[in-house]
Amino acid sequence: MNTGHRRSGRGSWPAKQQRSTEAETVSFDSFESGRMLAWYALQQYDDTGRFLSEILSDADSLHALSSQDRGLAVDVASGVVRRRRTLDTIIESQLSRPRSNVEPDLWRLLQLGAYQVLFSRAPDHAAVDTTVELARTAGYSRWCGFANGVLRNIARLLTGETTHEPAADALPYQAGEFRKLTTEVFSDPLTDMTEYVGAAFSLPRAIARRWAGRLSAFDLIKACFHSMSVPQTILRVNRLVTTVDQVQTALQEHGVEVTPGLNDWSLKISHASRLSNLPGYEEGWWTVQDESAMQVSELLWPKPGERILDLCAAPGGKSTHLAELSGDQATIIACDVSEQRLERVFESVNRLNLKSVQPTLIQRDGSDIPPGPYDAVLVDVPCSNTGVLCRRPEARWRFLDSDMEELLQLQARLLLTAFELLRPGGRMVYSTCSIEPEETTQLVESITELVPGLKLLKQQLQLPAQPSDGAFRALLVRQ
């Protein structure tokens, strides 16, 4: 999905801490472990608001860590950002001083340690000891006693008991399971579900309020668990060059755990350090795409010989899927406003050896879109990303209700632009990885009421975990 809408700085929770003149900043000249790299990544994320993936990619030239250590850094840093509000709530419950009196880098160290104590497979004592040693290695021995005491207190909160019901003393863990705590840390979900899911599932108050206000208790808890889960890696097999069985066999012989996906042309794989090292990557046998995203191109269902516009194409997953579905026999104009992001479309098209996709850089006002008419148009709009929070750990903290109006104007403009480029009888799919009503059903209803001749044929709102990422798709036709 083309996010297209990026805020500078951090999101609404937690508020960015201002460093006092006495607060020291940890300097990272080298990285001796994956945990140290994760600490650095969190510092850079807080200070710059950049995406973790960019920070970690840039840091690769500064270290010679093993793939295992780098993988640890990615997992821990992403986990801390994804579950930050929960970690902060639990850390604060064990402090005898205000958070404002804890130096920012020390707080990040506590977040790293708390995440490992609460959610990693490492034994509690190992998670505590490695975090304390990290402070010592970085030259901050004065933090060791404090960090040791707080993290050991957090470890004592955990019990061996589990439950499937939310409660003030129930910590969401994984796959619908809660771990019981020795004391009530969160709000009572029976009296304040918004505050409970916000703190326990690490959602900003704006999203927690929206979801708790409109979703059933069943759908709410499923969506919340999905939002904080580590996403599965899904491969879409390139039907033009290979088969699902061939790809599955090659991956299994390489030692990768593979299971069939929900889509006939998809496979789920276990975590791999570098996808580019897997069999079939260079040969263009497969590409990474979630199954909810696969359904978008299948809803448009391109045909050989058609002229098709992908209005917001980067990074190219849906454009290449359109090419595969049409037997590489359509003409697919894949547009985007970012030259850097469009480069990813070029890379995907070339790796998958597709001839029908034409990556095209356009202006933000759309004035230079190759003229129509088109037989079909895909409008995969920039959105709030609330359906894919598990895949974009930073997205939750970038969500603000005040940004919604700007997004809605852009989405409506893109829809109207697509309509003008569509031939009579042509079809259009509007898609978004948001599950917010304003960006989905309400927007489509408003546009179809506004535009004579635009008819809604079908729409699908998919909530997170039912069964994959959250998404919305609408098939429309120009009469």
C-alpha positions in Angstrom: 0.0 0.0 0.0 1.3 3.4 -0.9 1.3 5.2 2.5 1.9 8.6 0.8 1.2 10.4 4.1 4.1 10.8 6.4 4.4 12.9 9.5 7.7 14.3 10.8 8.5 13.4 14.4 6.7 10.9 16.6 3.0 10.4 16.9 0.7 11.3 19.7 1.9 8.7 22.3 4.0 8.9 24.2 4.8 12.6 24.0 8.4 13.3 23.0 10.5 13.8 26.0 12.6 17.0 26.1 16.1 16.4 27.2 17.2 18.5 30.1 20.6 20.1 30.2 21.7 17.5 32.8 20.5 14.5 30.7 23.3 12.7 29.0 22.9 11.3 25.5 24.4 7.9 24.8 26.9 8.0 22.0 27.1 5.0 19.7 30.4 4.9 17.9 30.2 1.1 17.3 27.8 -1.8 18.1 28.9 -4.8 20.1 25.6 -6.6 20.1 22.1 -6.6 18.5 20.7 -5.1 21.7 23.0 -2.1 21.4 22.0 -1.6 17.8 18.3 -1.8 18.9 19.0 0.9 21.6 20.6 3.1 18.9 17.7 2.5 16.5 15.2 3.6 19.2 17.2 6.7 20.0 17.3 7.7 16.4 13.6 6.9 15.9 12.7 9.1 18.9 14.9 12.0 17.8 14.2 12.0 14.1 10.9 10.3 13.5 12.3 8.2 10.7 11.1 4.7 10.0 13.0 1.9 11.9 13.7 0.1 8.7 15.5 3.1 7.2 17.5 3.6 10.4 18.6 0.0 10.6 19.5 -0.1 7.0 21.7 3.0 7.2 23.3 1.6 10.3 24.4 -1.6 8.5 27.6 0.2 7.3 28.5 1.0 10.9 28.7 -2.5 12.2 29.8 -6.0 11.3 27.2 -7.9 13.4 26.1 -11.4 12.4 22.7 -11.8 10.7 21.5 -13.3 13.9 22.4 -10.2 15.9 21.0 -7.9 13.3 17.8 -9.9 13.4 17.7 -9.6 17.1 18.0 -5.8 16.8 15.1 -5.6 14.3 12.9 -7.8 16.4 13.5 -6.0 19.7 13.4 -2.4 18.3 10.3 -3.1 16.3 8.7 -4.9 19.3 9.4 -1.9 21.6 7.9 0.5 19.1 4.9 -1.8 18.5 4.2 -2.3 22.3 5.6 1.0 23.6 2.5 2.2 25.4 2.1 -1.1 27.2 5.8 -1.1 28.2 5.5 2.4 29.5 2.4 1.6 31.5 4.2 -1.3 33.2 7.5 0.5 33.8 5.7 3.4 35.3 3.8 1.1 37.7 7.2 0.0 39.1 8.7 3.5 39.6 8.8 5.6 42.8 9.7 8.7 40.8 8.0 10.5 37.9 8.9 9.5 34.4 10.1 13.0 33.7 12.9 12.4 36.2 14.2 9.5 34.2 16.7 10.3 31.4 15.4 9.5 27.9 18.2 7.1 27.0 17.7 5.3 30.4 14.0 5.1 29.6 14.8 3.5 26.3 17.0 1.0 28.0 14.2 0.1 30.4 11.9 -0.4 27.4 14.4 -2.7 25.8 14.7 -4.7 29.0 11.0 -4.8 29.8 10.1 -6.0 26.3 12.5 -8.9 26.6 11.3 -9.8 30.1 7.6 -9.7 29.1 7.6 -10.9 25.6 10.8 -12.7 24.5 11.6 -16.3 25.0 14.7 -15.5 27.0 14.6 -16.4 30.7 13.8 -13.4 33.0 17.2 -13.3 34.6 19.0 -13.4 31.2 16.8 -10.5 29.9 17.6 -8.5 33.0 21.3 -9.3 33.1 21.9 -8.5 29.4 20.1 -5.2 29.7 22.1 -4.2 32.8 25.3 -5.3 31.0 24.3 -3.2 28.0 24.3 0.0 30.2 27.7 -1.0 31.7 29.2 -1.6 28.2 28.0 1.8 27.0 29.7 3.5 30.0 26.7 4.1 32.1 27.3 2.0 35.2 25.4 4.5 37.3 22.2 3.3 35.6 22.8 -0.4 36.4 21.4 -0.6 39.9 18.2 1.3 39.0 17.6 -0.7 35.8 18.3 -4.0 37.6 15.7 -3.1 40.3 13.0 -2.0 38.0 13.3 -4.9 35.6 13.4 -7.5 38.4 10.2 -6.0 39.8 8.6 -6.2 36.3 9.7 -9.9 36.1 7.9 -10.5 39.4 4.7 -9.2 38.0 4.4 -12.2 35.7 2.6 -15.4 36.9 2.4 -18.8 35.2 -1.3 -18.5 34.8 -3.0 -17.6 31.5 -6.5 -16.6 30.5 -8.5 -15.8 27.4 -10.4 -12.9 29.0 -9.3 -9.3 29.3 -8.9 -8.0 32.8 -7.0 -5.3 34.7 -4.4 -7.9 35.7 -4.2 -9.6 32.3 -1.4 -8.8 29.9 -2.1 -9.6 26.2 0.5 -12.0 25.1 -0.2 -13.8 21.8 -2.8 -15.7 19.8 -5.7 -14.6 22.0 -3.9 -15.5 25.2 -3.4 -13.2 28.2 -0.8 -13.7 31.0 -2.1 -13.0 34.4 -0.2 -10.5 36.5 0.3 -10.4 40.3 -1.4 -7.0 40.5 -3.8 -4.8 38.4 -1.8 -2.6 36.1 -4.4 -1.6 33.5 -7.9 -0.1 33.7 -10.8 -2.4 34.2 -12.1 -3.3 30.7 -15.7 -3.7 32.2 -15.7 0.0 33.1 -13.3 1.6 30.6 -12.6 -0.6 27.6 -11.1 2.3 25.6 -8.4 2.9 28.2 -7.8 -0.8 28.7 -7.2 -1.7 25.1 -5.2 1.4 24.6 -2.7 0.6 27.4 -2.8 -3.2 27.3 -2.6 -3.5 23.5 -0.5 -0.4 22.9 -2.8 1.7 20.9 -2.9 5.5 20.9 -6.1 6.8 22.5 -7.5 8.1 19.2 -7.5 4.6 17.7 -8.5 2.9 20.9 -11.5 5.2 21.2 -12.6 4.6 17.6 -12.3 0.8 17.7 -13.9 0.4 21.1 -16.7 2.7 20.1 -17.8 0.8 17.0 -16.5 -2.8 17.1 -18.1 -5.7 19.0 -16.1 -7.0 21.9 -15.1 -10.1 19.9 -14.0 -8.1 16.8 -12.2 -5.5 19.0 -10.0 -8.0 20.9 -9.2 -9.9 17.6 -8.2 -6.7 15.9 -6.1 -5.6 18.9 -4.2 -8.9 19.1 -3.6 -8.7 15.3 -2.3 -5.1 15.6 0.4 -6.0 18.0 1.4 -9.4 16.5 4.6 -10.0 14.6 3.4 -10.3 11.0 3.7 -13.4 8.9 5.7 -13.4 5.7 3.5 -14.2 2.8 4.8 -15.0 -0.7 2.7 -14.6 -3.8 3.9 -17.2 -6.4 4.5 -15.8 -9.9 2.1 -18.0 -11.9 3.8 -17.0 -15.2 7.0 -18.8 -14.5 6.5 -21.5 -11.8 4.0 -23.3 -9.6 3.2 -23.2 -5.9 4.5 -26.8 -5.5 7.8 -26.0 -7.1 8.4 -23.0 -4.9 7.3 -24.8 -1.8 9.7 -27.7 -2.5 12.6 -25.4 -3.2 12.1 -23.5 0.0 11.7 -26.6 2.1 14.9 -28.1 0.7 16.6 -24.8 1.7 15.4 -25.4 5.3 12.5 -22.9 5.4 9.3 -23.9 7.1 6.5 -23.4 4.5 2.7 -23.8 4.8 0.0 -23.2 2.2 -1.5 -19.7 2.3 -5.2 -18.7 2.2 -4.9 -17.7 -1.5 -4.3 -20.5 -4.0 -1.1 -18.8 -5.1 0.3 -17.9 -1.7 2.7 -19.5 0.8 3.4 -18.7 4.4 7.0 -19.0 5.4 8.9 -19.0 8.7 11.1 -16.0 9.6 14.0 -15.7 7.2 17.0 -13.4 7.8 17.2 -12.1 4.2 14.5 -12.9 1.7 16.9 -12.2 -1.2 18.9 -15.3 -0.2 16.0 -17.6 -0.6 15.5 -19.9 -3.7 13.5 -18.3 -6.4 14.1 -14.7 -5.4 16.6 -13.8 -8.2 14.6 -15.9 -10.7 11.4 -14.0 -10.0 9.4 -17.0 -8.8 7.7 -15.0 -6.0 7.2 -11.7 -4.3 6.1 -10.7 -0.9 2.5 -9.6 -0.5 -0.2 -10.1 2.1 -3.3 -12.0 1.1 -5.6 -9.1 1.7 -3.6 -7.1 -0.8 -3.8 -10.0 -3.3 -7.6 -9.7 -3.3 -7.4 -6.2 -4.6 -6.0 -7.1 -8.0 -8.3 -10.2 -8.2 -11.3 -8.0 -7.6 -10.3 -5.8 -10.6 -9.4 -9.0 -12.5 -7.5 -7.6 -15.5 -7.9 -9.2 -19.0 -5.4 -9.6 -21.8 -5.4 -6.6 -24.2 -6.8 -4.1 -21.6 -5.3 -0.8 -20.9 -5.1 -0.4 -17.1 -4.0 2.4 -14.8 -2.6 1.8 -11.4 -2.8 5.3 -9.9 -0.7 4.9 -6.7 1.5 2.0 -7.7 4.6 2.0 -5.5 6.0 -0.3 -4.2 4.6 -2.3 -7.1 3.0 -5.4 -5.5 -0.4 -4.8 -7.0 0.9 -3.7 -10.4 2.9 -6.9 -10.8 -0.1 -8.9 -9.6 -2.2 -7.3 -12.3 0.4 -8.2 -14.9 0.5 -11.9 -13.7 -3.3 -12.1 -13.7 -3.6 -10.8 -17.2 -0.9 -13.2 -18.5 1.5 -10.2 -19.0 -0.7 -9.3 -22.0 -2.3 -6.1 -20.8 -0.8 -2.6 -20.8 -0.4 -1.4 -17.2 0.5 2.2 -16.5 2.0 2.2 -13.0 2.1 5.7 -11.7 3.5 7.3 -8.5 4.6 10.7 -7.4 7.8 9.6 -5.7 10.9 8.8 -7.9 12.5 6.9 -5.1 9.4 4.8 -4.5 8.9 4.3 -8.2 12.4 2.8 -8.3 11.0 -0.1 -6.2 8.4 -0.7 -8.9 11.1 -0.9 -11.6 13.0 -3.4 -9.4 10.0 -5.6 -8.9 9.0 -5.5 -12.5 12.5 -6.4 -13.7 13.0 -9.2 -11.1 9.7 -10.8 -12.0 10.5 -10.4 -15.7 7.3 -8.6 -16.6 6.9 -6.7 -19.9 3.4 -5.2 -19.5 4.1 -2.8 -16.6 5.2 0.7 -17.4 6.4 2.6 -14.3 5.5 6.3 -14.7 6.5 9.3 -12.6 3.7 11.8 -12.3 3.2 15.2 -10.6 1.3 15.4 -7.3 -1.6 17.3 -9.0 -2.0 14.4 -11.5 -1.8 16.8 -14.5 0.6 14.6 -16.4 -1.1 11.2 -15.9 -1.0 9.4 -19.3 -4.4 10.2 -20.9 -7.3 7.8 -20.9 -9.6 6.2 -21.6 -8.7 3.1 -19.5 -10.5 -0.1 -19.4 -9.8 -0.5 -15.7 -8.3 1.7 -12.9 -6.8 0.7 -9.6 -6.9 3.4 -6.9 -4.9 2.1 -3.9 -5.0 5.3 -1.9 -2.7 6.7 0.8 -4.4 6.1 4.1 -4.1 5.9 7.9 -3.0 2.2 7.7 -5.1 1.2 10.7 -5.7 -2.3 9.2 -2.0 -3.1 9.0 -0.5 -1.8 12.3 1.3 -5.1 12.8 3.3 -4.6 9.6 4.0 -0.9 10.2 4.8 -0.5 13.9 5.3 3.2 13.6 1.9 3.8 11.9 -0.1 3.8 15.2 1.9 6.6 16.6 1.5 8.7 13.5 -2.3 8.5 13.6 -4.1 11.7 14.5 -7.8 12.5 14.1 -6.8 16.0 12.9 -5.0 14.5 9.9 -8.1 12.6 8.6 -9.6 15.5 6.7 -6.5 16.0 4.6 -6.4 12.3 3.8 -10.1 12.2 2.9 -9.6 15.1 0.5 -6.7 13.3 -1.2 -8.6 10.0 -1.4 -11.7 11.7 -2.9 -9.6 13.6 -5.4 -7.9 10.4 -6.5 -11.2 8.6 -6.9 -12.6 11.5 -9.0 -9.4 11.6 -11.2 -9.8 7.8 -11.8 -13.4 8.2 -12.8 -12.5 10.8 -15.4 -9.9 8.5 -17.0 -12.2 5.5 -17.1 -14.1 4.6 -20.3 -17.8 4.1 -20.2 -18.4 0.6 -19.0 -15.0 0.5 -17.5 -14.4 -0.7 -14.0 -12.5 0.7 -11.0 -11.3 -0.7 -7.7 -10.9 1.6 -4.7 -8.7 0.0 -2.0 -7.2 1.0 1.3 -5.5 -0.7 4.2 -7.5 1.4 6.6 -10.6 0.1 8.4 -11.9 3.6 9.4 -15.4 4.3 8.1 -14.5 7.8 6.8 -11.8 6.3 4.5 -13.9 3.3 3.4 -17.6 2.8 3.2 -18.5 6.4 3.9 -16.2 7.8 1.3 -17.4 5.4 -1.4 -21.0 6.2 -0.5 -20.4 10.0 -0.7 -18.6 9.7 -4.1 -21.2 7.5 -5.7 -23.9 9.9 -4.6 -21.9 12.9 -5.9 -20.9 11.5 -9.3 -23.7 10.5 -11.8 -22.8 7.4 -13.7 -20.5 5.9 -11.0 -22.1 2.7 -9.6 -20.9 0.5 -6.7 -21.0 -3.2 -7.6 -19.4 -4.7 -4.6 -17.5 -3.7 -1.4 -15.6 -5.7 1.1 -14.5 -4.5 4.6 -12.1 -6.9 6.2 -11.2 -6.4 9.8 -7.7 -7.3 11.1 -7.3 -11.1 11.8 -10.4 -11.9 9.8 -8.5 -13.7 8.4 -5.5 -11.6 7.5 -4.7 -7.9 7.5 -7.4 -5.3 7.7 -8.4 -3.8 4.4 -11.2 -2.3 2.3 -12.0 -2.9 -1.4 -14.8 -1.5 -3.6 -15.5 -2.4 -7.2 -17.2 0.4 -9.1 -18.2 0.8 -12.8 -18.7 3.8 -15.0 -22.1 3.3 -16.6 
